[in-house]
Amino acid sequence: MRYAIGECVDGHYQIEGLLGQGGAGETYKALNTLAGQTVVLKVPDISISGDLAAYNRYRREIEIG
């Protein structure tokens, strides 16, 4: 899923730009409008939902962060 700059995700994350894209999903720079902080938003690709190995790689990526 690709988000557009300025789009609001989950009610309070405003997309500022795409940082990267890979096999497990996309990574965005976003503004948490509730906290006023810049954050990194990692969005998994829906295709990994049925692939346990891909899901585990994604989990490791976000835990290492």
PyMOL Python script that loads the backbone (N, CA, C, O; Angstrom):
from pymol import cmd

cmd.read_pdbstr("""\
ATOM      1  N   MET A   1       0.848  -1.174   0.000  1.00  0.00           N
ATOM      2  CA  MET A   1       0.000   0.000   0.000  1.00  0.00           C
ATOM      3  C   MET A   1       0.887   1.229   0.000  1.00  0.00           C
ATOM      4  O   MET A   1       1.799   1.333   0.821  1.00  0.00           O
ATOM      5  N   ARG A   2       0.646   2.120  -0.869  1.00  0.00           N
ATOM      6  CA  ARG A   2       1.438   3.334  -0.944  1.00  0.00           C
ATOM      7  C   ARG A   2       0.615   4.509  -0.453  1.00  0.00           C
ATOM      8  O   ARG A   2      -0.513   4.718  -0.900  1.00  0.00           O
ATOM      9  N   TYR A   3       1.188   5.282   0.475  1.00  0.00           N
ATOM     10  CA  TYR A   3       0.534   6.470   1.001  1.00  0.00           C
ATOM     11  C   TYR A   3       1.076   7.712   0.306  1.00  0.00           C
ATOM     12  O   TYR A   3       2.224   7.730  -0.139  1.00  0.00           O
ATOM     13  N   ALA A   4       0.260   8.736   0.217  1.00  0.00           N
ATOM     14  CA  ALA A   4       0.653   9.990  -0.413  1.00  0.00           C
ATOM     15  C   ALA A   4       1.133  10.978   0.649  1.00  0.00           C
ATOM     16  O   ALA A   4       0.691  10.931   1.797  1.00  0.00           O
ATOM     17  N   ILE A   5       2.032  11.862   0.260  1.00  0.00           N
ATOM     18  CA  ILE A   5       2.489  12.918   1.160  1.00  0.00           C
ATOM     19  C   ILE A   5       1.274  13.740   1.586  1.00  0.00           C
ATOM     20  O   ILE A   5       0.455  14.143   0.761  1.00  0.00           O
ATOM     21  N   GLY A   6       1.177  13.978   2.896  1.00  0.00           N
ATOM     22  CA  GLY A   6       0.063  14.728   3.451  1.00  0.00           C
ATOM     23  C   GLY A   6      -1.096  13.862   3.915  1.00  0.00           C
ATOM     24  O   GLY A   6      -1.965  14.322   4.656  1.00  0.00           O
ATOM     25  N   GLU A   7      -1.108  12.605   3.479  1.00  0.00           N
ATOM     26  CA  GLU A   7      -2.184  11.692   3.885  1.00  0.00           C
ATOM     27  C   GLU A   7      -2.066  11.369   5.368  1.00  0.00           C
ATOM     28  O   GLU A   7      -0.965  11.259   5.907  1.00  0.00           O
ATOM     29  N   CYS A   8      -3.211  11.220   6.016  1.00  0.00           N
ATOM     30  CA  CYS A   8      -3.236  10.910   7.444  1.00  0.00           C
ATOM     31  C   CYS A   8      -3.528   9.416   7.622  1.00  0.00           C
ATOM     32  O   CYS A   8      -4.489   8.892   7.058  1.00  0.00           O
ATOM     33  N   VAL A   9      -2.696   8.745   8.405  1.00  0.00           N
ATOM     34  CA  VAL A   9      -2.816   7.315   8.650  1.00  0.00           C
ATOM     35  C   VAL A   9      -3.194   7.102  10.111  1.00  0.00           C
ATOM     36  O   VAL A   9      -2.606   7.709  11.007  1.00  0.00           O
ATOM     37  N   ASP A  10      -4.161   6.251  10.343  1.00  0.00           N
ATOM     38  CA  ASP A  10      -4.595   5.889  11.692  1.00  0.00           C
ATOM     39  C   ASP A  10      -5.004   7.110  12.522  1.00  0.00           C
ATOM     40  O   ASP A  10      -4.877   7.113  13.746  1.00  0.00           O
ATOM     41  N   GLY A  11      -5.486   8.124  11.849  1.00  0.00           N
ATOM     42  CA  GLY A  11      -6.031   9.281  12.540  1.00  0.00           C
ATOM     43  C   GLY A  11      -5.054  10.331  13.007  1.00  0.00           C
ATOM     44  O   GLY A  11      -5.461  11.458  13.288  1.00  0.00           O
ATOM     45  N   HIS A  12      -3.753   9.997  13.102  1.00  0.00           N
ATOM     46  CA  HIS A  12      -2.824  11.009  13.606  1.00  0.00           C
ATOM     47  C   HIS A  12      -1.377  10.907  13.113  1.00  0.00           C
ATOM     48  O   HIS A  12      -0.492  11.559  13.668  1.00  0.00           O
ATOM     49  N   TYR A  13      -1.132  10.115  12.101  1.00  0.00           N
ATOM     50  CA  TYR A  13       0.207  10.073  11.510  1.00  0.00           C
ATOM     51  C   TYR A  13       0.125  10.686  10.117  1.00  0.00           C
ATOM     52  O   TYR A  13      -0.441  10.087   9.203  1.00  0.00           O
ATOM     53  N   GLN A  14       0.685  11.872   9.959  1.00  0.00           N
ATOM     54  CA  GLN A  14       0.635  12.561   8.677  1.00  0.00           C
ATOM     55  C   GLN A  14       1.914  12.249   7.905  1.00  0.00           C
ATOM     56  O   GLN A  14       3.017  12.531   8.373  1.00  0.00           O
ATOM     57  N   ILE A  15       1.754  11.662   6.716  1.00  0.00           N
ATOM     58  CA  ILE A  15       2.889  11.227   5.905  1.00  0.00           C
ATOM     59  C   ILE A  15       3.652  12.443   5.377  1.00  0.00           C
ATOM     60  O   ILE A  15       3.073  13.359   4.794  1.00  0.00           O
ATOM     61  N   GLU A  16       4.979  12.424   5.601  1.00  0.00           N
ATOM     62  CA  GLU A  16       5.843  13.495   5.110  1.00  0.00           C
ATOM     63  C   GLU A  16       6.700  13.045   3.937  1.00  0.00           C
ATOM     64  O   GLU A  16       7.171  13.880   3.164  1.00  0.00           O
ATOM     65  N   GLY A  17       6.913  11.734   3.788  1.00  0.00           N
ATOM     66  CA  GLY A  17       7.700  11.240   2.665  1.00  0.00           C
ATOM     67  C   GLY A  17       7.990   9.757   2.777  1.00  0.00           C
ATOM     68  O   GLY A  17       7.906   9.170   3.856  1.00  0.00           O
ATOM     69  N   LEU A  18       8.331   9.165   1.650  1.00  0.00           N
ATOM     70  CA  LEU A  18       8.712   7.750   1.590  1.00  0.00           C
ATOM     71  C   LEU A  18      10.214   7.645   1.843  1.00  0.00           C
ATOM     72  O   LEU A  18      11.011   8.273   1.146  1.00  0.00           O
ATOM     73  N   LEU A  19      10.595   6.854   2.835  1.00  0.00           N
ATOM     74  CA  LEU A  19      12.010   6.656   3.159  1.00  0.00           C
ATOM     75  C   LEU A  19      12.599   5.453   2.435  1.00  0.00           C
ATOM     76  O   LEU A  19      13.762   5.470   2.034  1.00  0.00           O
ATOM     77  N   GLY A  20      11.792   4.410   2.269  1.00  0.00           N
ATOM     78  CA  GLY A  20      12.302   3.213   1.625  1.00  0.00           C
ATOM     79  C   GLY A  20      11.205   2.234   1.307  1.00  0.00           C
ATOM     80  O   GLY A  20      10.087   2.324   1.813  1.00  0.00           O
ATOM     81  N   GLN A  21      11.558   1.286   0.445  1.00  0.00           N
ATOM     82  CA  GLN A  21      10.595   0.289   0.008  1.00  0.00           C
ATOM     83  C   GLN A  21      11.353  -1.008  -0.199  1.00  0.00           C
ATOM     84  O   GLN A  21      12.426  -1.022  -0.803  1.00  0.00           O
ATOM     85  N   GLY A  22      10.786  -2.108   0.308  1.00  0.00           N
ATOM     86  CA  GLY A  22      11.443  -3.401   0.169  1.00  0.00           C
ATOM     87  C   GLY A  22      10.433  -4.517   0.060  1.00  0.00           C
ATOM     88  O   GLY A  22       9.239  -4.281  -0.126  1.00  0.00           O
ATOM     89  N   GLY A  23      10.920  -5.724   0.178  1.00  0.00           N
ATOM     90  CA  GLY A  23      10.074  -6.893   0.027  1.00  0.00           C
ATOM     91  C   GLY A  23       9.019  -7.040   1.107  1.00  0.00           C
ATOM     92  O   GLY A  23       7.972  -7.642   0.870  1.00  0.00           O
ATOM     93  N   ALA A  24       9.283  -6.495   2.298  1.00  0.00           N
ATOM     94  CA  ALA A  24       8.345  -6.654   3.402  1.00  0.00           C
ATOM     95  C   ALA A  24       7.373  -5.482   3.536  1.00  0.00           C
ATOM     96  O   ALA A  24       6.401  -5.569   4.286  1.00  0.00           O
ATOM     97  N   GLY A  25       7.626  -4.390   2.819  1.00  0.00           N
ATOM     98  CA  GLY A  25       6.727  -3.252   2.922  1.00  0.00           C
ATOM     99  C   GLY A  25       7.420  -1.935   2.641  1.00  0.00           C
ATOM    100  O   GLY A  25       8.450  -1.891   1.969  1.00  0.00           O
ATOM    101  N   GLU A  26       6.844  -0.861   3.164  1.00  0.00           N
ATOM    102  CA  GLU A  26       7.346   0.486   2.929  1.00  0.00           C
ATOM    103  C   GLU A  26       7.604   1.185   4.258  1.00  0.00           C
ATOM    104  O   GLU A  26       6.967   0.882   5.267  1.00  0.00           O
ATOM    105  N   THR A  27       8.544   2.123   4.244  1.00  0.00           N
ATOM    106  CA  THR A  27       8.886   2.889   5.432  1.00  0.00           C
ATOM    107  C   THR A  27       8.716   4.367   5.113  1.00  0.00           C
ATOM    108  O   THR A  27       9.214   4.863   4.102  1.00  0.00           O
ATOM    109  N   TYR A  28       8.002   5.059   5.997  1.00  0.00           N
ATOM    110  CA  TYR A  28       7.687   6.466   5.776  1.00  0.00           C
ATOM    111  C   TYR A  28       8.181   7.338   6.920  1.00  0.00           C
ATOM    112  O   TYR A  28       8.275   6.895   8.065  1.00  0.00           O
ATOM    113  N   LYS A  29       8.494   8.579   6.591  1.00  0.00           N
ATOM    114  CA  LYS A  29       8.692   9.610   7.601  1.00  0.00           C
ATOM    115  C   LYS A  29       7.313  10.232   7.805  1.00  0.00           C
ATOM    116  O   LYS A  29       6.650  10.619   6.843  1.00  0.00           O
ATOM    117  N   ALA A  30       6.889  10.324   9.061  1.00  0.00           N
ATOM    118  CA  ALA A  30       5.555  10.842   9.352  1.00  0.00           C
ATOM    119  C   ALA A  30       5.592  11.727  10.589  1.00  0.00           C
ATOM    120  O   ALA A  30       6.511  11.644  11.404  1.00  0.00           O
ATOM    121  N   LEU A  31       4.588  12.565  10.714  1.00  0.00           N
ATOM    122  CA  LEU A  31       4.438  13.409  11.884  1.00  0.00           C
ATOM    123  C   LEU A  31       3.311  12.850  12.739  1.00  0.00           C
ATOM    124  O   LEU A  31       2.184  12.690  12.268  1.00  0.00           O
ATOM    125  N   ASN A  32       3.617  12.555  13.991  1.00  0.00           N
ATOM    126  CA  ASN A  32       2.577  12.164  14.945  1.00  0.00           C
ATOM    127  C   ASN A  32       1.930  13.474  15.391  1.00  0.00           C
ATOM    128  O   ASN A  32       2.498  14.211  16.197  1.00  0.00           O
ATOM    129  N   THR A  33       0.753  13.755  14.869  1.00  0.00           N
ATOM    130  CA  THR A  33       0.123  15.052  15.131  1.00  0.00           C
ATOM    131  C   THR A  33      -0.340  15.193  16.573  1.00  0.00           C
ATOM    132  O   THR A  33      -0.530  16.316  17.041  1.00  0.00           O
ATOM    133  N   LEU A  34      -0.526  14.098  17.286  1.00  0.00           N
ATOM    134  CA  LEU A  34      -0.909  14.174  18.702  1.00  0.00           C
ATOM    135  C   LEU A  34       0.260  14.580  19.585  1.00  0.00           C
ATOM    136  O   LEU A  34       0.098  15.356  20.527  1.00  0.00           O
ATOM    137  N   ALA A  35       1.448  14.047  19.274  1.00  0.00           N
ATOM    138  CA  ALA A  35       2.633  14.308  20.092  1.00  0.00           C
ATOM    139  C   ALA A  35       3.523  15.412  19.519  1.00  0.00           C
ATOM    140  O   ALA A  35       4.408  15.924  20.205  1.00  0.00           O
ATOM    141  N   GLY A  36       3.284  15.773  18.259  1.00  0.00           N
ATOM    142  CA  GLY A  36       4.125  16.775  17.616  1.00  0.00           C
ATOM    143  C   GLY A  36       5.530  16.279  17.332  1.00  0.00           C
ATOM    144  O   GLY A  36       6.468  17.075  17.285  1.00  0.00           O
ATOM    145  N   GLN A  37       5.692  14.968  17.142  1.00  0.00           N
ATOM    146  CA  GLN A  37       7.008  14.371  16.920  1.00  0.00           C
ATOM    147  C   GLN A  37       7.085  13.703  15.556  1.00  0.00           C
ATOM    148  O   GLN A  37       6.101  13.157  15.057  1.00  0.00           O
ATOM    149  N   THR A  38       8.269  13.758  14.965  1.00  0.00           N
ATOM    150  CA  THR A  38       8.516  13.039  13.729  1.00  0.00           C
ATOM    151  C   THR A  38       8.805  11.582  14.074  1.00  0.00           C
ATOM    152  O   THR A  38       9.562  11.297  15.002  1.00  0.00           O
ATOM    153  N   VAL A  39       8.206  10.673  13.333  1.00  0.00           N
ATOM    154  CA  VAL A  39       8.363   9.240  13.576  1.00  0.00           C
ATOM    155  C   VAL A  39       8.648   8.520  12.267  1.00  0.00           C
ATOM    156  O   VAL A  39       8.476   9.076  11.182  1.00  0.00           O
ATOM    157  N   VAL A  40       9.084   7.285  12.388  1.00  0.00           N
ATOM    158  CA  VAL A  40       9.218   6.394  11.240  1.00  0.00           C
ATOM    159  C   VAL A  40       8.050   5.427  11.301  1.00  0.00           C
ATOM    160  O   VAL A  40       7.808   4.791  12.326  1.00  0.00           O
ATOM    161  N   LEU A  41       7.331   5.322  10.196  1.00  0.00           N
ATOM    162  CA  LEU A  41       6.153   4.468  10.116  1.00  0.00           C
ATOM    163  C   LEU A  41       6.445   3.349   9.129  1.00  0.00           C
ATOM    164  O   LEU A  41       6.614   3.601   7.936  1.00  0.00           O
ATOM    165  N   LYS A  42       6.505   2.119   9.616  1.00  0.00           N
ATOM    166  CA  LYS A  42       6.775   0.964   8.757  1.00  0.00           C
ATOM    167  C   LYS A  42       5.455   0.253   8.489  1.00  0.00           C
ATOM    168  O   LYS A  42       4.756  -0.154   9.417  1.00  0.00           O
ATOM    169  N   VAL A  43       5.124   0.110   7.211  1.00  0.00           N
ATOM    170  CA  VAL A  43       3.854  -0.472   6.800  1.00  0.00           C
ATOM    171  C   VAL A  43       4.132  -1.791   6.081  1.00  0.00           C
ATOM    172  O   VAL A  43       4.730  -1.792   5.006  1.00  0.00           O
ATOM    173  N   PRO A  44       3.703  -2.917   6.665  1.00  0.00           N
ATOM    174  CA  PRO A  44       3.978  -4.210   6.021  1.00  0.00           C
ATOM    175  C   PRO A  44       3.158  -4.393   4.755  1.00  0.00           C
ATOM    176  O   PRO A  44       2.044  -3.882   4.636  1.00  0.00           O
ATOM    177  N   ASP A  45       3.725  -5.123   3.822  1.00  0.00           N
ATOM    178  CA  ASP A  45       3.024  -5.495   2.597  1.00  0.00           C
ATOM    179  C   ASP A  45       2.045  -6.611   2.960  1.00  0.00           C
ATOM    180  O   ASP A  45       2.415  -7.575   3.630  1.00  0.00           O
ATOM    181  N   ILE A  46       0.819  -6.479   2.523  1.00  0.00           N
ATOM    182  CA  ILE A  46      -0.213  -7.466   2.866  1.00  0.00           C
ATOM    183  C   ILE A  46       0.156  -8.872   2.370  1.00  0.00           C
ATOM    184  O   ILE A  46      -0.343  -9.863   2.903  1.00  0.00           O
ATOM    185  N   SER A  47       1.013  -8.964   1.370  1.00  0.00           N
ATOM    186  CA  SER A  47       1.376 -10.278   0.823  1.00  0.00           C
ATOM    187  C   SER A  47       2.166 -11.125   1.811  1.00  0.00           C
ATOM    188  O   SER A  47       2.243 -12.341   1.634  1.00  0.00           O
ATOM    189  N   ILE A  48       2.760 -10.525   2.853  1.00  0.00           N
ATOM    190  CA  ILE A  48       3.525 -11.328   3.812  1.00  0.00           C
ATOM    191  C   ILE A  48       2.632 -11.955   4.876  1.00  0.00           C
ATOM    192  O   ILE A  48       3.114 -12.750   5.683  1.00  0.00           O
ATOM    193  N   SER A  49       1.351 -11.618   4.899  1.00  0.00           N
ATOM    194  CA  SER A  49       0.474 -12.095   5.968  1.00  0.00           C
ATOM    195  C   SER A  49       0.370 -13.623   6.018  1.00  0.00           C
ATOM    196  O   SER A  49       0.187 -14.188   7.096  1.00  0.00           O
ATOM    197  N   GLY A  50       0.481 -14.290   4.885  1.00  0.00           N
ATOM    198  CA  GLY A  50       0.385 -15.744   4.878  1.00  0.00           C
ATOM    199  C   GLY A  50       1.730 -16.441   4.826  1.00  0.00           C
ATOM    200  O   GLY A  50       1.791 -17.667   4.742  1.00  0.00           O
ATOM    201  N   ASP A  51       2.818 -15.667   4.875  1.00  0.00           N
ATOM    202  CA  ASP A  51       4.166 -16.210   4.745  1.00  0.00           C
ATOM    203  C   ASP A  51       4.888 -16.040   6.086  1.00  0.00           C
ATOM    204  O   ASP A  51       5.372 -14.952   6.397  1.00  0.00           O
ATOM    205  N   LEU A  52       4.958 -17.094   6.862  1.00  0.00           N
ATOM    206  CA  LEU A  52       5.526 -17.030   8.208  1.00  0.00           C
ATOM    207  C   LEU A  52       6.978 -16.551   8.205  1.00  0.00           C
ATOM    208  O   LEU A  52       7.360 -15.752   9.060  1.00  0.00           O
ATOM    209  N   ALA A  53       7.788 -17.021   7.264  1.00  0.00           N
ATOM    210  CA  ALA A  53       9.189 -16.604   7.208  1.00  0.00           C
ATOM    211  C   ALA A  53       9.298 -15.105   6.928  1.00  0.00           C
ATOM    212  O   ALA A  53      10.100 -14.417   7.560  1.00  0.00           O
ATOM    213  N   ALA A  54       8.501 -14.592   5.986  1.00  0.00           N
ATOM    214  CA  ALA A  54       8.515 -13.157   5.669  1.00  0.00           C
ATOM    215  C   ALA A  54       8.017 -12.343   6.853  1.00  0.00           C
ATOM    216  O   ALA A  54       8.561 -11.279   7.151  1.00  0.00           O
ATOM    217  N   TYR A  55       6.994 -12.834   7.521  1.00  0.00           N
ATOM    218  CA  TYR A  55       6.470 -12.142   8.702  1.00  0.00           C
ATOM    219  C   TYR A  55       7.532 -12.068   9.806  1.00  0.00           C
ATOM    220  O   TYR A  55       7.696 -11.027  10.443  1.00  0.00           O
ATOM    221  N   ASN A  56       8.244 -13.160  10.028  1.00  0.00           N
ATOM    222  CA  ASN A  56       9.290 -13.178  11.054  1.00  0.00           C
ATOM    223  C   ASN A  56      10.427 -12.215  10.720  1.00  0.00           C
ATOM    224  O   ASN A  56      10.962 -11.559  11.614  1.00  0.00           O
ATOM    225  N   ARG A  57      10.808 -12.120   9.420  1.00  0.00           N
ATOM    226  CA  ARG A  57      11.820 -11.142   9.007  1.00  0.00           C
ATOM    227  C   ARG A  57      11.340  -9.728   9.298  1.00  0.00           C
ATOM    228  O   ARG A  57      12.105  -8.896   9.786  1.00  0.00           O
ATOM    229  N   TYR A  58      10.073  -9.457   9.000  1.00  0.00           N
ATOM    230  CA  TYR A  58       9.489  -8.136   9.257  1.00  0.00           C
ATOM    231  C   TYR A  58       9.528  -7.827  10.750  1.00  0.00           C
ATOM    232  O   TYR A  58       9.912  -6.723  11.139  1.00  0.00           O
ATOM    233  N   ARG A  59       9.144  -8.763  11.577  1.00  0.00           N
ATOM    234  CA  ARG A  59       9.163  -8.561  13.034  1.00  0.00           C
ATOM    235  C   ARG A  59      10.567  -8.253  13.536  1.00  0.00           C
ATOM    236  O   ARG A  59      10.754  -7.376  14.380  1.00  0.00           O
ATOM    237  N   ARG A  60      11.572  -8.991  13.004  1.00  0.00           N
ATOM    238  CA  ARG A  60      12.962  -8.732  13.412  1.00  0.00           C
ATOM    239  C   ARG A  60      13.382  -7.316  13.017  1.00  0.00           C
ATOM    240  O   ARG A  60      14.051  -6.628  13.788  1.00  0.00           O
ATOM    241  N   GLU A  61      12.992  -6.883  11.818  1.00  0.00           N
ATOM    242  CA  GLU A  61      13.339  -5.534  11.357  1.00  0.00           C
ATOM    243  C   GLU A  61      12.775  -4.471  12.300  1.00  0.00           C
ATOM    244  O   GLU A  61      13.486  -3.533  12.660  1.00  0.00           O
ATOM    245  N   ILE A  62      11.528  -4.599  12.700  1.00  0.00           N
ATOM    246  CA  ILE A  62      10.952  -3.548  13.540  1.00  0.00           C
ATOM    247  C   ILE A  62      11.459  -3.627  14.982  1.00  0.00           C
ATOM    248  O   ILE A  62      11.475  -2.616  15.684  1.00  0.00           O
ATOM    249  N   GLU A  63      11.872  -4.811  15.427  1.00  0.00           N
ATOM    250  CA  GLU A  63      12.431  -4.936  16.774  1.00  0.00           C
ATOM    251  C   GLU A  63      13.834  -4.357  16.844  1.00  0.00           C
ATOM    252  O   GLU A  63      14.210  -3.755  17.850  1.00  0.00           O
ATOM    253  N   ILE A  64      14.610  -4.534  15.780  1.00  0.00           N
ATOM    254  CA  ILE A  64      15.969  -4.003  15.712  1.00  0.00           C
ATOM    255  C   ILE A  64      15.910  -2.490  15.529  1.00  0.00           C
ATOM    256  O   ILE A  64      16.684  -1.741  16.125  1.00  0.00           O
ATOM    257  N   GLY A  65      14.966  -2.062  14.683  1.00  0.00           N
ATOM    258  CA  GLY A  65      14.625  -0.697  14.436  1.00  0.00           C
ATOM    259  C   GLY A  65      15.631   0.235  14.076  1.00  0.00           C
ATOM    260  O   GLY A  65      15.336   1.411  13.863  1.00  0.00           O
TER     261      GLY A  65
END
""", "prot")
cmd.dss("prot")
cmd.show_as("cartoon", "prot")
cmd.util.cbc("prot")
cmd.orient("prot")
